[in-house]
Amino acid sequence: MNRELLAYSLCEYLRDEYANELCERYKIKDDISALEGYEVLELIGRRRGFVISGGEVDMERAANMILDELRGCKIGNITLEVPADL
């Protein structure tokens, strides 16, 4: 799977399930509840200074960074597992 698409999906999951941790880690003060995954990733990329010529965000770099930070537990204690219904 493309790392950028994976990061978009991760951003959507974090937006829905771990919004506080996501906003705290990346110092986002805006309401992200209505943003798509790629918009959240773009916002994070801008906050981290991953802007290339023309004012565009280097989405590949932002995707790699957020995936690495998830693996390194830098975003917080995040689980991707959902408990089974009892």
PyMOL commands that set and color helices and strands:
alter all, ss='L'
color gray80, all
select helices_A, chain A and resi 3-17+19-25+37-47+53-55+59-71
alter helices_A, ss='H'
color red, helices_A
deselect
rebuild
show_as cartoon
